[in-house]
């Protein structure tokens, strides 16, 4: 149920309205970015919503039932407030989004909250972006509890796994570059496949502080291949930290990490096909 002031309710009931959308993004680091569809800045409840003609929210629909009501926000990457680099570097991942409506002609009437949720998928083009707002109903679509699967359901190094990631982590530096997802470190001597599915975190360079999963490690060529290209250029001399990966299989947990007692999968549970078989 939406709450709004008596004055704003009276305004909405009139024949002519002077409404504007307000969109507030609260990033995980606490930084707030606020925008309005009005042609002038609006300051309300301690936040200044910048007039951004490049910001366009999609139509807002509210339906009965538990169907997910998502909203999309389209904007241009021509502002110092939201840049392509910030989106690529993950600064807006899971940012909280609040969407309001207000009477721009009389902001003392307060606001009416239309949506609250979190940023989902962000699609970038050359000069624009489309950000998906996932509402509260989206939480009802998420699984609750654990899965019973042959593979381990824990993440390497978490409390249930128990592996000390710090003890497994090594450092290195780039000695040659193939592209933004492939580079060489001639000082690494680990066997092929050791770092497959591991995580690499950059310490210096244009990608400093950013992490990416390792797709493959070729010990013969001393070459890393990342799952996705880094948002900024990798340069010779950039330093990184990386730890071995885990494919979540019991044999890997037992032989590579000697951690079989903490394995979080069920490799010996028969598949659905076997469970449903009957005598013929």
Helices and strands as residue ranges (DSSP letters): H 6-12, E 19-26, E 32-36, E 42-44, E 47-51, E 56-57, E 71-76, H 84-88, E 96-103, G 107-109, E 111-124, E 128-135, G 136-141, H 165-168, E 170-173, E 176-179, E 182-184, E 199-202, E 211-218, E 223-226, E 239-243, H 250-255, G 260-262, H 272-275
